Amino acid sequence: MTRQERAVRTREALIEAAADLFDRDGQEVTSLAAVTAKAQVSAGALYFHFATKADLADAVTRTALSRLRQITGAPAPTPADTNGHATGNGSGSGNESEGGDGSRNGGGGGSGWGGDARTQAARGVRGERAAAPPARGPAAAAGGARGDRVGEVQQLIDTTHVLVRGLADDVVLRAGFALDRAGGQRPARERPVGEGPAGRVAGKGGTGGERPGRWPEVGGSLRGVWSGWVHETLAAAGTRGALAPGVSPGDAAAVVVAATVGFEVLGAQDPLWLAPHRLTRFWTLLLPALVPLPAREALHPGGSPAAH
């Protein structure tokens, strides 16, 4: 193993260990000594990569954000999108004797999607097999051809299932959302509901019009990225006429974001909230109000086969 490869593994081990301890005990009470012990690295290796616990928490959040973008297929932000926050992979090529990589505070390094105890808690009672991690935007393929009138809606359903499965299986993703909830990541800027991150108009051609409001811009936080992606997806569905008459894409997106964030928050206390059947029941209730009957018959509230 080369020095650079060892450095990358050291950094990933520190991020995974910190995420596990933050998830179990909370960031405030977790000590750096506990992180080094769990990661089985020296204090020197930790301080080479992360000067403070805040730097380590930021790396956990950024790694989680990278994994969320992988789930949604959302593009990574440019430096301008993040108001000067760099977006690297923290895999530099510097020399250091303790297993570091010559870079501090880079973006999401780890890429492991290991399961943990919550996987059995959330799935075992259902006898469901843990799915392999998605490659990139897995629900984009699952949503069917883009010419299909229900493509975006099925894509949204599938992506929510992949997200909830990730929250059950991936401690880094789960810890990142918890840090985001606690204010560990700066809030995203906001823009009018009628204007999407790419300048598209939410609900154009799909509803009787949107009332003024706001949604988070893609780029600042995990919830901001998730909210922006959900709004974009439903805005596209509304533009193509895939939603039921009178349904506002913005209102529908608010319901989906609120519900999925609710699953995340409740799942942090009780992993059964992250069981797949809970989300399936949510979609079973929502779809009759969201999609007209002919198109609804082609939808899979439990996720399409490609999403599993």
Sequence and secondary structure as in RCSB ss.txt:
>XXXX:A:sequence
MTRQERAVRTREALIEAAADLFDRDGQEVTSLAAVTAKAQVSAGALYFHFATKADLADAVTRTALSRLRQITGAP
APTPADTNGHATGNGSGSGNESEGGDGSRNGGGGGSGWGGDARTQAARGVRGERAAAPPARGPAAAAGGARGDRV
GEVQQLIDTTHVLVRGLADDVVLRAGFALDRAGGQRPARERPVGEGPAGRVAGKGGTGGERPGRWPEVGGSLRGV
WSGWVHETLAAAGTRGALAPGVSPGDAAAVVVAATVGFEVLGAQDPLWLAPHRLTRFWTLLLPALVPLPAREALH
PGGSPAAH
>XXXX:A:secstr
  HHHHHHHHHHHHHHHHHHHHHHH TTT  HHHHHHHHT  HHHHHHH SSHHHHHHHHHHHHHHHHHHHHT  
   TTTTTT     S      TTS  S SS S         HHHHHHHGGGT       SSSHHHHHT  TTSTT
HHHHHHHHHHHHHHHHHHH HHHHHHHHHHHTT S    EEETTB TTS BTTTTTSS   S EEE TTSSHHHH
HHHHHHHHHHHHHHTT S TT  HHHHHHHHHHHHHHHHHHHTT GGGGSHHHHHHHHHHHHHHHS HHHHTT  
TT  GGG 
